[in-house]
């Protein structure tokens, strides 16, 4: 029998001490500082965490951009989150699992980056130089069942060329497109996190990156 997956989560009441927000929060230093404080995180069984709104599962959400276009895809039937299947997305990444405890080992931030890179490497092959990597904000969506139990950490990676290939079946019909083109398809086609990012893409793309204080 397969071992149940444990995933990193932060208690919602603690996370939102600086204030609760809906949608994209640019920068978000106050909330990020709480997420990266070791005492606030806990590994919970994923099956239970998916319905427990007292906790927010921590999800790196990486957007790959080249020039004015971003990588987008359709979440295939192999997607681990059944509630998002068939929706279009611009975010890559996933849960921080119990194999990634190094997230909270000093100094913390490099360990988180390693976990993010592992997750991304499982999903796609990037065949171009990454010119910039930044953590630019957070996403909270209390308007959907998925959103009520997750918090997204939005990363923007700038690529030298449009060279991205899917490595998993859950990343279907991958391509590059402008935010305007993707929004024109209609909100019903996009998962909410992607819509939040695309609607404010110019601000998000210009947002300085964040790293924890030493």
Secondary structure, DSSP 8 states (H G I E B T S, - for coil): -----EEEEEEHHHHGGG----EEEES-HHHHHHHTSGGGEEEEEHHHHTT-TTEEEEEEEEEEEETTEEEEEEE-TT-S-GGGTT-EES-B--B-BGGGGGGGSTT-HHHHHHHHHHHHHHHEEE-S-EEEEEEEEEEE-TTSTTGGGEEEEEEEEEESS--EEE-STTEEEEEEEEHHHHHHT-GGGB-HHHHHHHHTHHHHHHS-------
